Amino acid sequence: MLDNNTYNLMIQMVEENKSLWRIRDTYKRDSLGCDKCQAFWEKLERDKEEHIRELHELLKTHIGAPAGVR
C-alpha cells in the first residue's frame, strides 16, 4: 500500500497532466486573437511541464522504495 505522501504526489501528477491537456487542447485555441491570453497560456503550459517533470522525479524516489527509506 502507498503512503499518503506518495498517493498525494500521484494525484497531483494526474491533475497537472489533465490541466496541461486542457491548455493544449482547448484554452490556447480559444484564446486565438488575444496576444496577452496566448502568452499567458503558453507561460502556464511551460509551468505545468516543469511541475510534471518535478513530480515525476519525486515519484521515482518514492515508488518502489522500501518503507522508511524515503
Secondary structure by P-SEA (a helix, b strand, c coil): cccaaaaaaaaaaaaaaaaaaaaaccccccccccaaaaaaaaaaaaaaaaaaaaaaaaaaaccccccccc
